[in-house]
Amino acid sequence: MRPHPQWTASDVYSSNTDLYADPRLVERVDYRRRFKRHRPRTPSVVLAPHGGGIEVGTSELCLAIAGYHPSTRVPIGQTHDYWMFEGLRTASNDELHVTSSNCDDRVARQLVSGAAHALGLHGCTAAAAGLEDHDRAVLVGGRDALLRLELLTRLRRAGFHTVDAADHPILGGYDRANIANRTRSRQGGQLELTTPLRSAMFAENSRSDRRHTTTEVFWDFVHACRAALAARESLDK
């Protein structure tokens, strides 16, 4: 494997390119990539770099926040470009995790580099966030201070335990190389949802059933994020 200056020790692969080059992995068996690129391009792009079985629930959130029902892919309002990388294995999907600062997928970078705003969706344990094991919380980070404020405000208003992660050393999403921060303005937003929060978003939390069993918690979260993106876009006008 090729060395990488920001390779996280817990990652098996130093970049997406490194992962794609592994002959032991088969696309559409071990992993897949999904994206939507509109013409003309949308101002914002939604990202799930660790979807599928890697950080459970982020694929469904990515689709819905981008404006597509996760079950039917039917538009539910204004739509955004999106990109996701998903683990498809029945086990050991964590081996497919590539740290967001090392994400070099060509399509992902093209989408983000052409966007005014980006929102990266991630999952974390409550312990990693410094919270109690049962805590349903979301950490709001990224370099875009205005988007972060909109997300904090609207998610709190929707009743979510929301933590400003601007200064979190690991989950803050402040690295300039983070895929969500590779927009035209070199800044974006990042959400880290604890496992209990993501679990509450689905009546049946399995790969085959999640997209069909989204709960009120899921949609409250989606609507808050979509409102935050719309508010951030309105500041550009």
Sequence and secondary structure as in RCSB ss.txt:
>XXXX:A:sequence
MRPHPQWTASDVYSSNTDLYADPRLVERVDYRRRFKRHRPRTPSVVLAPHGGGIEVGTSELCLAIAGYHPSTRVP
IGQTHDYWMFEGLRTASNDELHVTSSNCDDRVARQLVSGAAHALGLHGCTAAAAGLEDHDRAVLVGGRDALLRLE
LLTRLRRAGFHTVDAADHPILGGYDRANIANRTRSRQGGQLELTTPLRSAMFAENSRSDRRHTTTEVFWDFVHAC
RAALAARESLDK
>XXXX:A:secstr
    TT  TT S SSHHHHHT TT  BTTTEEEEEE  SS  SEEEEEEEEETTSTTHHHHHHHHTTB TTT  B
 SS  EEEEEEE  SS GGGG   GGG   HHHHHHHHT SEEEEEEEE TTTTTS TT  EEEEESS HHHHHH
HHHHHHHTT EEEE TT TTTS   TTSGGG STTS  EEEEEEHHHHHTTBSS STTTGGG B HHHHHHHHHH
HHHHHHHHHTT 
